């Protein structure tokens, strides 16, 4: 018996693996019906022969041959003969709108001339009906029904009218929340644009889960459910809060080398609070002082769905003090909204002020130095797309961002610099800034994913200065270098990182970072290609996440060697 089964299996395998050339047979003049069809000429096995025959019939039916069918299949060695009966070709006499409102038909794309003395195509009718139903579902009528009525077929001619039943008008009821969350129902209602009393919209219901997944502080327990009662629709959301609020920092006390008997405070502090008050408010504070004379401060506040609208506001203040050279202050105000579950578009204004801290070194300068006082006021647009499976801990998917900003730069005269050095310099110019980022997570195995990130920035102006430039280097750009190690007027970064997960949120990583750095300054015009490589671990614990990364970097100002290696580590407490 087992030998018989083996022979049957072997014969089936041989049959399935055979290659067949397809020949379609039909009677003339019906043979012309096959002209222009996208028909398969060869297939891999006998099963695909039957599938190809059915596809050919479907294409004929979509061209008006409603009675088309295949009647016989003949196999001769490596050739399969498919006999097709096309039947008569049907044409429209007319398709009347019937009782469908003119505005609804117009939105769906119906035009009388499309269905008068034209080839009958059931796919065109199906597309029309689907469009009408979709518009109805998104306009408060989820139980709408449509069909052909008063249909007459004579001498291969078709005449019909449309019968439409909208069903009852359905309105949204209040959202129903369950799960361990402090998020307010009012906020989620505004965020999902599902408000009590508004007409039902199937698109909003379909996108609810995707929109919720974009909120990093919520975890969806199960797919949202809905019920209909008393001409109302209720959407049920089961969500839990995630512990993603962060606080971490380190404080160092060192003797102040510049002032005797005084202490220098160094270190860093980060605080990130999400969904404050359950209303989608976010607050971030980041302070860093790793050397005696340099420090930076970054403050960010975001308010989502202002007054129940889809509009969100964000304000950001950034202060950079670069040793004893200069300070940069930048205030940015964003207004944004989400046109879909995956997209965000924003408009912003940025006010930047750069000030010199010392001009003593320029007292004998013969030309305007690479550091000046200036104001830069820009307006811009930002567009983001995200198709990540999880914004908080992605394993697959991709996201992108592109940003354009343009505005006026005004160079301010500094009394500590000889006024003659400003002669012939255009003090008011136009400046363009462009930034882009593309990031992809590609699963390699059940536990391994490959992160590929491309980031770039570009600025254009007739005269750029050091305190204009982008700052690149460190943990979030080119690992193996100090933070803000490079100055660049133009840069491109490629980050490749392999992550092996040994727990749900814990993984080992190996990385390689390649950069292109360009400076267009008058006295600092150069290009270089620094890179960094290394490995690390991200360990998730009950109280937070421990990160440890060891990196080696190579650039013109830093040789590649263990003596120049950098260790990036920290512990982020989550609550």
Secondary structure, DSSP 8 states (H G I E B T S, - for coil): -HHHHHHHHHHHHHHHT--EEEEEE--TTGGGGGTT----SEESSHHHHHHHHHHHHHHHHHTT-TT-EEEEEEEETTEEEEEEE-----EEEEEE-TTS-HHHHHHHT--GGGGSSSB--HHHHHHHHHHHHHHHHTTT-TT-EEEEEEEEEETTEEEEEEEEE-----EE---EEESS----HHHHHHHHT--TTSB--HHHHHTHHHHHHT-TTEEESS--EEEEETTEEEEEEEEEE----EEEEEEEEEE-SSSTT-EEEEEEEEEEEEEETTTTEEEEEEEEE-SSS-EEEEEEEEE-SGGGSSEEEEEEEEEEEETTTEEEEEEEEEEEE-SSSSEEEEEEEEEEEEEES--GGGTT-SS--S--EEEEEEEEEEEEEE--S-SSS-SSEEEEEEEEEEEEEEEE--TTS-GGGGTT--SEEEEEEEEEEEEEEEE-SSSEEEEEEEEEEEEE-SS--GGGSEEE-STTSSTTS-TT-EEESEEEEEEEEEEEESSSS-EEEEEEEEEEEEEE-SS-EEEE--EEEEEEEEEE-SSEEEEEEEEEEEBTTB-SSGGG-EEEEEEEEE-
